[in-house]
Amino acid sequence: MTAAGEEMHALVERLYPLCRSITGDGVRATLDIVGERIPLQVHEVPTGTQVLDWTVPQEWNIRDAYIADGAGHRVVDFAASSLHVLGYSVPVSATMPLAELRGHLHTLPDHPAWVPYRTSYYKPDWGFCLAQETLDALPDGEYEVRIDSTLADGHLTYAEHVVPGQVPEEVIVSCHVCHPSLANDNLAGIAVATFLARALAEEQPYYTYRFLFAPGTIGAITWLARNAERIERVEHGLVLACAGDRGRLTYKQSRRGDAEIDRVMRHVLNASERPHHVTEFTPYGYDERQFCSPGFDLGVGSLSRTPYAGYPEYHTSADNPDFVSPEAMADTLAVCREAFAVLDRNRRYVNLSPYGEPQLGRRGLYDSLGGRSDAKQAQMAMLWVLSLSDGEHTLLDVAERSGLPFDTVAAAADALRDAGLVKA
């Protein structure tokens, strides 16, 4: 277990109790905690703002909610878990029989001890989520129903963190911050993104990395609507979700299918020999579908472990901090770092001595390999780089065609560049 894995898990545990939604104080509290680790620029977008084909909704906040029996005992209590209330529930204060209340209750009969996660963002409604075994134990009778919430004009809140690079072209890393107490589907992605930003800041990356912490769907749409002038600078992107369970890694390709981030992720996952799965793009899932919509068509894929809805605990109270592991989050973080290391070094080179093979020995390039256990491999990498440095092939092309490790190919390109034989 790495120290980073332990710290990420601690962050998940701290964020877990907060009641998040697509708007509201829970999102702000979440961003405040993330902001203790990396500086954030927080944006507040007013209710009613037109964002592409959508409109920023009213802001929802909740203070308390419960169902109490005739003796005043809270049989369902929002204070025990933010999942107990249907997200975006309108205020309610009433007394009603169980038969009437049942129409507003949500359970999981197949998992009677678990509480489901349900929302009603864009249709006024109210309700409670509870374990089926709790519902089965309720006797007939009158129940007090109370939801102390507000749905009023306010703001949609999202935040950005930018790691400056050597060039202004950007890589977007996006995660959603709208789910309440769900550790894998929400919080693990936030934790990995936060620690990835910290790691990149220490490496002086080639690209500029823009981290986006926003509510799902409406948040990404809002960012796209407000950043039309920046879109052309977005070269690559990755959406992080379900980043902490113990399943194998899953990479969902961009809509293009052949974007550079797709090739890099496939190469890194294959080269690492980690158990993994690469899937084709579908227009359903997380915010990759917004970034990849045909009008933008950005090269943005999605990295997760077990994909959304691919595990029974998905969108239930069983997706708790015990469901995610420090080791899994550390592994997800490591893959992101490996992928971005390839992305940052993947250049096209031009051979400055293209007529015949240049004499490497008199430039000391062979001598520099003396004593290395991988001398033969490094020599072959130099020859492959020289052969394919025609301004068309990238170093990833060289690595894939030669079957050599990307790091070896990149090191060969550095040596050849320093010797004046190639230029980017």
HELIX and SHEET records of a PDB file:
HELIX    1   1 ALA A    3  LEU A   15  1                                  13    
HELIX    2   2 ASP A   25  VAL A   34  1                                  10    
HELIX    3   3 SER A   82  HIS A   84  5                                   3    
HELIX    4   4 LEU A   98  LEU A  101  1                                   4    
HELIX    5   5 ARG A  102  HIS A  104  5                                   3    
HELIX    6   6 GLN A  132  ASP A  136  1                                   5    
HELIX    7   7 ALA A  183  ALA A  188  3                                   6    
HELIX    8   8 GLY A  189  ALA A  201  1                                  13    
HELIX    9   9 ILE A  218  ARG A  226  1                                   9    
HELIX   10  10 ILE A  231  ARG A  233  5                                   3    
HELIX   11  11 GLU A  260  SER A  272  1                                  13    
HELIX   12  12 GLU A  288  PHE A  291  1                                   4    
HELIX   13  13 PRO A  326  ARG A  345  1                                  20    
HELIX   14  14 GLY A  361  ARG A  363  5                                   3    
HELIX   15  15 ASP A  367  LEU A  369  5                                   3    
HELIX   16  16 ALA A  375  LEU A  388  1                                  14    
HELIX   17  17 LEU A  395  SER A  402  1                                   8    
HELIX   18  18 PHE A  406  ASP A  418  1                                  13    
SHEET    1   A 8 GLN A  41  PRO A  46  0                                        
SHEET    2   A 8 HIS A 155  VAL A 163 -1                                        
SHEET    3   A 8 THR A 208  ALA A 214 -1                                        
SHEET    4   A 8 GLU A 170  HIS A 176  1                                        
SHEET    5   A 8 VAL A 234  LEU A 240  1                                        
SHEET    6   A 8 VAL A 300  SER A 304  1                                        
SHEET    7   A 8 LEU A 249  LYS A 252 -1                                        
SHEET    8   A 8 HIS A 276  THR A 279  1                                        
SHEET    1   B 2 GLN A  50  VAL A  51  0                                        
SHEET    2   B 2 TRP A  54  THR A  55 -1                                        
SHEET    1   C 4 ARG A  74  ASP A  77  0                                        
SHEET    2   C 4 GLU A  59  ALA A  68 -1                                        
SHEET    3   C 4 GLU A 142  ALA A 152 -1                                        
SHEET    4   C 4 VAL A  92  PRO A  97 -1                                        
SHEET    1   D 2 LEU A 105  HIS A 106  0                                        
SHEET    2   D 2 PHE A 128  CYS A 129  1                                        
SHEET    1   E 3 ASP A 390  THR A 394  0                                        
SHEET    2   E 3 ARG A 348  ASN A 351 -1                                        
SHEET    3   E 3 VAL A 422  LYS A 423 -1                                        
END                                                                             
